[in-house]
Amino acid sequence: MSTNAGMSLSERKIKVLENLDRGHKALHEALSGMDPEDAFLGTRWSVWDVIKHLDSEGFVDTLETLSRGAAHLFPPFTSRAEKLKSDISHLDQTFARFRKLIESLSEEQLLREATPENTYNTFPALNMIELLERFSNHESNHAIQIEKTLTYIAAFNAREKAVTIITLNIDTPSQIPDNILGMLKHADYLAATAPILSNLEGKFAGLPIELLDKNYQEVVARLSRESKSGLWVVLCVSSQPSQLESDCITLATQQCEKIIHFNPHIDSNEAGL
């Protein structure tokens, strides 16, 4: 039941506006003084991702349509399959427009200046054809990214929300197989003891979590929770596990929905990469 049931419509509208104003003020206070470089950093959602998420233009457009009586309801929520199909269709339509535009460009138009020089990120001044040449491989590059992402979705058993345990010989980090290195690079979180984290320095990109006697239960709970949210989490243990690592493996096996264990010293192709 709504907590606003006893309020008039005018009072409820005022409360909505107060909540909006308070939230918008808090947002700008959070953004105040931020280094723009920091806006694009983050292991899950960057500040920039949050800003894009909060841009509710489509929501406001629909509300305006409803308020004018031009529409009766919000459009129904679609399934992921329908949404994906719609987005790909829109991408194809934009591609067709883009290709048609390029075909129509004259030599004079191809030589027109398109971008100014940006010394901040060493981006040169480009004319139209130079810009298009750079952009022409954009989809090809991201096609490779998609293929790689799908490969790691399978390797991490992402659909099953698995926690991945990787056994490593920490004395020979240079001998880690490429398939395991790829998993380390793509993991969102990497939990391990301090010696393993030290030996793996530069070989992983996710957030490191140091395993300690006093926190391993909390770490296992976190790995389980993050994996359920769709993130790729890895627990690295040594080939001769300490008592702490053994306790961690046992607890993870008991608490996590699914455990995938890779031991490259037994089968370097186990990850299927």
C-alpha positions, 0 to 999 in steps of 0.5 A: 500500500502506498505511504501517500494514500492519505495525501491529496494529489497536489500534495503528492505532486509536490512531494514528487517535485521535492524528491526530484529536486533533492536528488538532482541537487545531490547528483550535482554535489556528487559531481562537483569538482570531479576530475573528468578523467575519473568519470570514465573509471570504474570496475562496474559502473563508471560515473559516465555510465551512471550519467547516461543511465540517468538521462531520462529523455525517452521517459520524459518524451513518453510522459509528455505524450501521455499528458497531451492525451496523444497516447494511452499507456507506456509501450509494453516492456519487451523481452530481451530477445525482442529488444535485441532484435529491435536494436540490431534492426535500428543499427542496420538502418543507421548503417544503411543511411551511413553507407548511402551518405558516403556513396553520395559524397563528392571529391570536394566533400571528401576533402572538407575539414571534419575534425579539429586537432585535439592535442589533449588526446593526440587526435589530429585534424582530419578531413572527411575521407581521413575520418571515414577511413579511420571509422571504416573498421569500427564495426570490424573491431567491435565484432572481434570484441563481441566474439571474444566476449561470447567466448569468455561468457562460456568460459566463465559459465556466466549464465550459471552465475559461476565462481571460477577457481584457478589453481596456479603455480605461483613460482612460475607465473610466466608459464601460465597458459594463454587461455588462463591469462585471458580469463585473468584479464577479463575477470571483474574481481580476482581474489587471492593471497598477497603472494599470488596477487603480487606474482600476478601483477600486470596480468589481471585488470579486475579489482583485486581482493586480498585473502586473509584469515580474518576476511575469507568468509566475507570474500567468499560471500562477496564472490558469490554475490557478485557472480549472481549479479552477472560479474565474472569473479575468480579465486586464484589458489596455489598448486599447494594450497595453504590452509587458508586457501583450502578453507576458502575453496571448501566454503565456496563449494558450500555457498556458491551456486556453481563452482568451475575449477581450472587447473592448467597444470592438469589440462591447459585446454580446460577453459575451452579458449 
